[in-house]
Amino acid sequence: MPKKKKVKKVKKTKKLKTKNKLSSVAKNLEKKSSTPGPDEKPEIKKIKKQATEKRIYNLKDFVVYPKHGVGKITAIEKAKIGEIDIQFYKILVEKEKLTLTVPINQQSKLRPIASINQINKCISILKTKPKVKRTMWSRRAQEYDQKINSGKIYELAEVVKDLNKNTDIIADQSYSERQLFEKAYERLKSEFEAVLNVSPEEVQKKMDKALGRTQISEETV
């Protein structure tokens, strides 16, 4: 009798092993059928976009609009367009005598003004030697213009540094070079003024000292 019982147990284990083998084979077949062949296009799964963080600016805050530079929020207003209520900022760009209307849901175009640490980094950039590129001026001018309108303060400082001639003599710069230099210089200067909260004259002295533009005037005295 005990011998028969042992035989039965062996048969059961054999059945279990064969079932496990069959299930593993079936799984492998399912995997193979799900993987795309050389002629089949893989299925593209849509990834949900992460919700963008909204920054709330207040009245009288200074902000930077890339294409126009530093502006001040003079009003936060509402308007109804069709059946939609829209809230927007009124931003005065004093240097350009321009008032911008920027909807709050499009505020990704704006950035807050720089911190003191960023201003100090800009001064360090202005003190470094300008990069001399051998490419055609038309291409360089386009690159400089893109940097100016990027709204990035470090790129703005790089343009000022690269186009600086350490002098105010017009003959030392072409007309287009001087135009780009003055545009970048004034943009950077206006942000320095807003952050440091000092007079335009003080800011100009600080920038000119970093650029080495004061050396010539000191030598002539």
Protein Blocks (a to p, Z undefined) as FASTA:
>chain_A
ZZmmmmmmmmmmmmmmmmmmmmmmmmmmmmmmmpccfkbccddddddddddddddddehi
acddfknopaddfbdcdddehjaccdddddddfklopacdddfklmmmpccdddfklmmm
mmmmmmpccdddfbdfklmmmmmmmmmmnopaklmmmmmmmmpgoiabfklpcfklmmmm
mmmmmmmmmmmmmmnopafklmmmmmmmmnopmmmmmmmZZ
